[in-house]
Structures are given as C-alpha cells and as structure tokens.
Amino acid sequence: GKILYRESDIERMLADGYRSAYRQTAT
C-alpha cells in the first residue's frame, strides 16, 4: 500500500518532533 501524507500533516509531524526535541534540549 502507498502511504500519502499531506504537506500540512508532514509539517505538523515535523513541528511536533522539533517541539519535543527542543523541549528536551532546552533544559
């Protein structure tokens, strides 16, 4: 099966990842 992501979804996923990583790094 093909997995298609919308640009908005990708941006949200990336944003969430960066936020979580930033929170862990910005102690």
Secondary structure, DSSP 8 states (H G I E B T S, - for coil): ------HHHHHHHHHHHHHHHHHHH--
